[in-house]
């Protein structure tokens, strides 16, 4: 019998969480599917690895021994799959937001001999991939909840405070700033209570609580072209709260973009990397990222005169 490494990874995740629901969420599969896969693994190895009832999950003595060997096996498998050359850096992007891409372009220009291996992941998945050695650098939002769930094994520093802008409708008058209370405010994000509610959604919920606004949650269509098409089709009047990355693209298409008048929300992006000695390629990437941040004034974003910057209190990098 060949041991399925995927099932071994599932088991280790359940053993770490001791909770099938949390483990399933971390693995991005359903809880019934995870339970079925764990039962299959137990059948394959010929014995129970976990004891579970409606409230508790625990390792059997055999499961405890199996867990130690499973960690060694997965570590060996990861080493075997890893590229033998140190001349690459593995990073990820979040949709079409431009922070990572601007850094990636600058890094390629400065170090054309080091290959970039690029993926697309949200903040939580990037941190998991970083800690499991599938990424070398992450560019993510670091919150107190994220740090509490992953307290060790990584370091971070603030890279950018990306401002949000209010995007009008085609044909609106052009004004430098507008009030956040002038019109309803829409957001392209998955609302609280939905399956895809994520780190970005929690940021927007904090903004609602701070300002008393009732945002219109439009779901997350992902690409800029899809967002733009939805905005152009809109029949009513509203402002779209949008990242600077996307707002600049709306402005290039002739759609009015305004700064908020009462406060300037900023989204904190941080560099994150594993603790310990880093290869020269990773150190070079971190250095280029810091140079870009300084050159672009990413930690000092433009805003309307006298308007305070705002980020949720759970953002550790800003605190």
SVG drawing of the C-alpha trace seen along z (x, -y; Angstrom):
<svg xmlns="http://www.w3.org/2000/svg" viewBox="-31 -71 54 74">
<polyline fill="none" stroke="black" stroke-width="0.4" points="0.0,0.0 1.2,-3.5 0.6,-6.2 -1.3,-9.2 0.6,-12.3 -2.5,-14.4 -4.2,-12.3 -1.2,-12.6 -1.3,-16.4 -5.0,-16.3 -4.3,-14.3 -1.5,-16.6 -3.9,-19.6 -6.6,-17.9 -4.0,-16.9 -2.8,-20.5 -6.3,-21.9 -8.0,-19.1 -11.1,-20.3 -12.5,-19.1 -14.3,-22.4 -11.2,-24.5 -9.1,-22.0 -11.5,-21.8 -11.6,-25.6 -7.8,-25.8 -7.7,-23.1 -10.5,-24.7 -12.6,-21.6 -15.9,-20.6 -16.0,-19.0 -17.8,-15.8 -15.2,-15.4 -12.3,-15.8 -13.9,-13.2 -14.2,-10.8 -10.5,-11.3 -9.3,-10.8 -11.4,-7.5 -9.8,-6.4 -6.3,-7.1 -7.1,-5.1 -8.3,-2.2 -5.1,-2.4 -2.8,-2.2 -5.0,0.4 -6.0,-1.4 -7.6,-4.4 -5.5,-7.6 -8.1,-9.9 -10.9,-9.6 -13.8,-12.0 -17.2,-12.7 -19.6,-15.6 -17.4,-17.9 -13.8,-16.6 -11.1,-15.3 -8.0,-13.5 -5.1,-11.5 -5.0,-7.8 -1.6,-6.4 -1.0,-5.2 -2.1,-8.5 0.4,-10.3 3.2,-8.1 1.9,-8.5 1.9,-12.3 5.6,-12.4 6.5,-10.3 4.0,-12.2 5.7,-15.5 9.1,-14.0 7.6,-12.5 6.0,-15.8 9.2,-17.7 11.2,-15.2 8.6,-15.4 8.8,-19.2 12.6,-19.1 12.4,-16.7 9.9,-18.9 11.8,-22.1 13.9,-23.5 17.6,-22.7 18.7,-26.2 18.6,-29.2 18.3,-31.6 14.6,-32.1 12.1,-33.9 8.5,-32.6 5.9,-35.3 2.1,-35.7 -0.3,-38.4 -3.8,-39.3 -6.0,-39.7 -4.8,-42.7 -3.8,-44.9 -0.4,-46.4 1.8,-46.4 3.4,-43.1 3.6,-43.6 5.4,-47.0 7.9,-45.4 8.3,-42.4 9.0,-44.6 11.6,-46.6 13.2,-43.4 13.4,-41.9 15.0,-45.1 17.6,-45.1 18.2,-41.3 17.4,-39.8 19.3,-36.6 17.0,-35.7 13.7,-34.1 10.4,-35.1 7.9,-32.2 4.6,-34.0 1.1,-32.7 -2.2,-34.3 -3.4,-33.9 -5.2,-36.0 -3.5,-37.1 -4.4,-34.1 -3.3,-31.6 -0.1,-33.5 0.9,-33.2 0.1,-29.5 2.2,-29.0 5.0,-31.0 5.1,-29.0 5.0,-25.7 7.9,-26.9 5.8,-27.2 6.5,-31.0 9.7,-32.9 8.1,-36.3 4.4,-37.3 2.8,-40.8 -0.2,-40.7 -2.3,-42.5 -1.1,-41.6 -3.9,-41.6 -3.9,-40.7 -6.1,-37.7 -3.6,-36.5 -0.7,-36.9 -2.6,-35.1 -3.4,-32.1 0.3,-32.0 2.4,-33.4 5.8,-32.1 8.0,-31.3 7.8,-34.6 8.6,-38.3 6.9,-41.3 7.3,-45.0 5.0,-47.6 5.5,-48.2 2.6,-50.3 -0.4,-52.2 -2.6,-52.0 -5.3,-54.7 -8.9,-54.1 -10.7,-56.5 -14.3,-57.2 -15.0,-56.4 -18.0,-58.1 -20.2,-57.3 -19.3,-58.1 -20.3,-61.7 -20.1,-62.8 -18.4,-66.2 -14.7,-66.0 -14.0,-67.2 -10.8,-66.7 -12.7,-65.4 -16.3,-64.4 -18.0,-63.5 -18.4,-59.8 -22.0,-60.7 -22.9,-62.3 -24.0,-59.1 -24.4,-55.4 -21.0,-53.7 -20.5,-50.4 -17.7,-47.9 -16.6,-44.9 -16.3,-42.5 -18.0,-39.4 -20.3,-40.4 -20.2,-39.2 -22.0,-35.8 -21.0,-34.6 -18.6,-31.7 -16.0,-34.0 -16.0,-36.7 -12.2,-37.3 -9.5,-39.6 -10.5,-42.4 -14.2,-42.0 -13.2,-42.3 -11.4,-45.6 -14.5,-47.0 -16.7,-45.8 -14.3,-47.8 -14.8,-50.8 -18.5,-50.5 -18.4,-50.3 -16.0,-53.3 -17.9,-55.6 -21.5,-54.4 -21.8,-53.9 -23.9,-51.1 -21.9,-49.8 -23.5,-48.2 -21.7,-44.8 -21.5,-43.8 -19.6,-40.5 -16.1,-40.1 -15.9,-39.8 -12.0,-39.8 -10.6,-41.3 -10.6,-45.0 -12.4,-44.5 -15.3,-42.8 -15.5,-45.5 -15.4,-48.2 -18.2,-46.5 -20.4,-46.3 -19.8,-50.0 -20.7,-51.1 -23.9,-49.0 -25.1,-50.5 -28.3,-52.5 -28.3,-54.3 -26.1,-56.9 -23.4,-55.9 -19.7,-56.1 -17.5,-53.0 -14.8,-52.7 -11.8,-51.3 -8.1,-50.6 -5.7,-53.1 -4.5,-50.3 -7.9,-50.1 -8.9,-53.8 -6.1,-54.9 -7.3,-52.6 -10.8,-54.0 -9.3,-57.5 -7.4,-56.4 -10.8,-55.5 -12.2,-58.9 -14.3,-58.1 -14.1,-60.7 -12.1,-59.6 -12.2,-61.6 -10.5,-61.6 -12.7,-61.1 -13.3,-64.3 -13.7,-63.1 -11.0,-60.5 -8.5,-58.7 -8.9,-54.9 -5.6,-53.1 -5.0,-49.4 -1.7,-48.3 0.4,-45.9 3.3,-44.3 6.3,-42.2 6.4,-38.9 9.2,-36.2 10.2,-33.2 12.4,-33.5 16.0,-32.4 18.8,-32.9 17.5,-33.9 19.1,-33.2 20.7,-36.1 17.8,-36.1 15.2,-36.7 17.4,-39.4 17.7,-41.1 13.9,-41.0 13.3,-42.6 15.8,-45.3 14.2,-46.2 10.7,-46.3 12.0,-48.8 13.6,-50.9 10.3,-50.9 8.4,-51.9 10.7,-54.8 10.7,-56.0 6.9,-55.8 6.3,-57.4 4.1,-54.4 4.1,-55.1 3.0,-58.7 0.0,-58.5 -1.7,-61.6 -4.9,-62.7 -7.2,-65.7 -5.9,-68.6 -6.1,-67.9 -7.8,-64.5 -6.6,-61.9 -5.4,-58.5 -7.5,-55.6 -6.9,-51.8 -8.6,-49.3 -7.1,-49.0 -6.4,-45.3 -3.8,-46.2 -0.6,-45.4 1.8,-46.9 0.2,-50.3 0.0,-50.1"/>
</svg>
